[in-house]
Amino acid sequence: MREKTAAKGLKQFNYGQFFRDHGILIGFFFIVVLLSIARPNFLRVSNLITVLRQVSCIGIATIGIGFLIIMNCIDLGLGSTLALVGILAGLSVSTGVYGLGLPTGVGFIVGIITASAVGLFAGSIIAKARIPAFIVTMGTMSIGRGLALIFAHGMPVANFPDSFNYFGTESLGPVPWPVIIYAIVILIAWYILNKRPLGRYIYAVGANEEAARAAGINVDLVKIKTYLMEGILLGLAGTIFAGRVKSASPTFASGYELDAIAGCIIGGVSFSGGIGNISDMVIGALLLGVINNGMDLLGVEAFYKQVVKGSIIIIAVLIDRKRTGRG
């Protein structure tokens, strides 16, 4: 009798559902095992800390755009916003030719306000003018990159004080500050998405915008708040990143919107909206960071990395379509 019950339990176990629910984790550990075999130095503590440091800034940006994707929106101007943040925050504190030499705190404030203004601008147009996010953020992508060129006079900005570089380069004990800040952002983002009304509204708008309006949700305000929230995160990420590399240029963060979107999609955030969580964004960003680091250790040329990232996005979207059943 017990044998029949056990056999029945095995039959009821849905392996397909298990792999759909945990496929990203299985893939993550599979890639880690392969890289550790191919390059034993991959699992060195110093290399793992490097991966976490590299992932932190783009991970913060991934959470920002992840909120938008859950809401069934997008931000193609993410990379140019990061560039504009790096230029303006950098110029505020730089002691170079065009630098203002202001205190480090002012640089961080300028960076966050800059990205917040971009997010507020894009979100307001998308919400009030009912223009697709794809079109609006394609416009902000061009505007942001152009403004970065104008303010920087087409040149890189450097000569940052050590205090500005501190949170990008230094550590608290063995843990780099960017990783600590990333962890704090993860906790706050999880709280907003799971415990606050705004989080529920983001899911509702992403699942069915018209149904959300009919239910009395102020969809326009939700969109504006979500883009503003993404802007704050981009301001933080861009400022820390500029401090980490100790410079900024008008081409700063070029292509980072691809990395952030890829991190969300491969993690399991549905490109159709309404589905996803913070752990998806974190795992996706970590997986992408591990793949990037692994390709570096294997000596893969940068050109091939773009091919790999693009392929990953297409495959992830195809899997997402099959998982959600949305055409």
N, C-alpha and C positions, 0 to 999 in steps of 0.2 A: 504493500500500500504506500509506504514511504517512497519507494523507488518511482512509482507512478506519479506521485505528487511532485517529486524533484524533476522528473522528465517534463511534466506539464509546466513547471515554473520556467524551465529552460526554453520551452517552446514559446511561452508568453513573452520572454525577453526580446525586445525589438532591437536587434543589432543596428539596423538602419537608422532608427531614431537616436540611438546612442551615439553613433558617429556623426549625425547631423548636429547633435547638441554639444558634443565634445571634440569635434573634428579639429578645431583650431588648436586646442591644447595638445592633442595627439600629434598634429603636424609640427607644433612648436618643439616638443620634446624630441621628435624624430629628427628635425633639422639640427638641434643641439647635439644629439648623439653623433650624427654624421660629421658635423664640423669638429667635434672633439676627437674623432677618429682621424679625420683628414689633417687636422692641425692641433696637436696636443696642447699647444700654448693657448688655445681658445679658452680653456677652462681656468686659466690662471686668474687669480683674484684681481691682479692689476688690469687684465684685459676686460674682465667682467665689469669692473668699476668704470673703465673707459666706455663700455657699451652703455651703461646706465647714464653716464654724463652726457653722451651724445644723444641719447634718446630723450632726455628730460625736456629740453626746449621744444623740440618738435612734438613731444608727447603732450605738453601743455596746449600747443596749437591744435593738436588732434582732438583734444577734449572740446575745445571751442567749436571746431567745425563739426564735431560729432553731435552736439546739441542741434546744429542747423540741419544735419542730415536726418536726424530723428524727426525733426519738424518738417521734413520733405523740402528743405531749401539747400542752398549751397553757397560757397564763397570762393569764386575763382581768383579773387584779389588778395588772398591770404599772403602769398609771397611778397607782393609789392607793398602790402601794409607793413610786414616785418621789415622790409627795406627802409620804408619811410620812418618807421619807429627808430631803427638803428641810426639813421642819418640825423634826425632831429634830437634824439636823446644824446647822441654822440657829440653833435655840435654844441649842445648846451654845456657839456662838461669839458670838452676838448681845449687844450692849450695850444692847438695848432693855429694855422693862418686864419681860418674863419671861425674858430671856436670862441665861445663866450666865457669859458673858464668858470662856470657857475658850480655850486656845490653838487655833490653826487645825488643827494635827495631830489634836487630840482630835475636832474636828468631822468630819474625814474618816473617822476610825476609827468614830465613832458612826454615821455614814451607812452605811458598808459593813457594820458589824455588824448594823444594823437590817434592811437588805435581805436579808442572809445568813440572819438568823433567820426572816424571812418565807418565804424559799425553802426552808429546812430544814423548817419547819413544814408547808408545803404538800406538799413532796416526801415527807415521812414519812407523812402521812395518805393520799396518793395510792397510795404503794407498799404500806404495811402494811395499810390498811383496804380497799384495792382499790376506792376510790371514784373515779369518773371525774374526770379533771383539770378538765373543764368545770365541774362542780359545786363542787369544792373551791376553785378559784381564783375562782369567782363569790362564794364566801363570803369569801375573803381580800380581794377587791375592796371589799366592804362594810366589813369589819373595818378595813382599812387606812385607808380614807377617814374612818371614824368616829374612829379613834385620832388621825388628823391634826387633826380638828376639836377633839377633847378637849385635846390637848397645846397647840394654838395658841389655845385659848379662842375658836375661831371667827374669829380675826383673822389678817391677814398678819403674817409675821415678817420683819423687816428689820434695819438697823443692823449689817451684817456688817463685820468689819475688812477692810481692803484685802488683807491676806495670804490671807484665805479666798476673796476674789473673784479672786485673781491667776490661777489656772489656768483660770478661765472667761472672763476678759476680756483677758488679756495675750498677747503673742506672743513667740516665740523667733526673732528676725529678722523675716522677712515671714510666717512660719507661725504661726498661732494655736496656743496650747497645747492646746485641745481637739482639734485636728486631729492633733497629735503623739501625744497619748494614745490617740486613736482608732486611729492607725496601729499603735501598739504592741499594742493589744488585738487588732487584726486578725491580727498575726503570731503572738501567743500562741494565739489561738483556732484558727488554721490548724494550728499544731503539735499542739495537743491533738486536733483532729478527724482529722488525717491521720497522725500519728506515734505517738500514744499508744494503749494498749489501750482506754481509756475511749472514745475516738472510734469505734473499731471496734464496741464494744458498743452505743453509741448508735445506729449504723446498723442493727445487728442487731435491737435491740429495736424500732426503728421499722418495720423491714421485716416482722417476724413475731415478736411477743412470745413466743408459745408455743414456737416453734422455738428462740428464744434460750434459754428456760428449759431445754428438752430438751438443748441443747448445753452446759449447765453454767454459763451466764452468770448471775450473781447480779443478776437484773433489778431487784429492789427497791433494791439498793445503787446500781445505775446511775441509777435514777430520782432517788434522794435526792441523789446527787452532782451530777447535771445541774441539778436545781432549786437546789441550793446555789451552783453555779457561776453560774447566771443571777442569783441574788441578789447575788453579789459584783459582777457587772457593773452591775446596777441601782443598787447602792449607790454605785459610782463615778460612773455617769452622773447620778444624782440630785444628788449633792453638787456636781459640776462645773456642772450646769445651774443650781442655786440660786446658785452664785457668779457665773455668767454674767449672770443677770437681777437679781442683788443683792437677792433677796427670795425668799420662799416663802409659799405660802398653802394652806389645806386643799383648794382647787380646783386646785392645782398639777398640771400634766401631765394634765389631764382629756382623755380621748380618745386618749392616747398609745399605748395598747394597740392601737388601730386602725392608727395609723401604723406601729408595729413589725411587726404581723402583715402589713400591706399590703406593707411593704418586703421581707419574706421571700417572700411568695407571688408578687408581680410579678417578683421576681428569679429565681424558678424553683425555690424550695424546695417540695417536694411536700407538700400539706396532708394527704396520706394516710400520710406518714411514710416513712423509709428513703431518701429522695432529697434531695440538696441539698449545697451546699458554702459556704465562707466567701465566695467571690467572688460567689455568687448574692445573699447577704445585703447585701454592700457595694454591688453594682450596683443592687439594688432600693432601698436607702436613698438612694443618690445620685439615682436616677431620680425618686423621690418628692420629694426636696429640690429638684430642678430644676423639677418641676411646680409645687410650692408657690411657689417664687421667681418662676417665670414668671407664675403667676396674680396674684401681688402686683404685678409690674411692669405687667401688663395691667389692673390695677384691679378684679379679680374679687372680689366680696364673699365674706366668710368663710363664709356659709351655703352657697354653691355649692361651696366646697372640700370640704365633707363629702359632698356628692352625688357629686363626682368621685372621691373616695377610695373610697367604697362601691362605686361602679360598677367601678372598677379591680379591686377585690378579687374581685367576682363574675366578671368577665371572666377574670381570671387563674386562678381556681379552675376555671372551665370549660375553659380551655386545658390546665391541669394534668391534669384528668380525661382529656382526649383524648390527651395525650402519654403518660401512664402506663398508660392502658387500664383504670383502676380505676373501678368504678361507684359 
